[in-house]
Amino acid sequence: MPNVSKQDFIDRVASKSDLNKREASKAVDAFIETVTESLRRGDSITFTGFGKFSTSDRAARTGVNPRTGEKVDIAAARVPKFSAGSALKQAVKSGGGMGGGMGGGY
């Protein structure tokens, strides 16, 4: 399964938005920075139809080292989470683009 690199993603954003690659790179970096800062503060971000970025608190637990079989304590942590929205789920399921009010072709 092919993996889209950040540069590939920037190239695609540039071609879909009529931005040059430098402007698209700045926009992608600003998006990533904004999502990161919001999640760090405990905020969630919802894009209706696309999905929701949020955080979740993971409880402390005991794991097992697969090499040694030794029990390991795993600390509690706040972790980022993404929940796909209905339009994104449908687009992936059908193999088509999101189109419509989502800015087209996500």
Summary of the structure (lengths in Angstrom):
residues: 106
radius of gyration: 18.3
end to end distance: 18.3
largest distance: 55.0
contacts: 224
relative contact order: 0.12
helix: 42%
strand: 25%
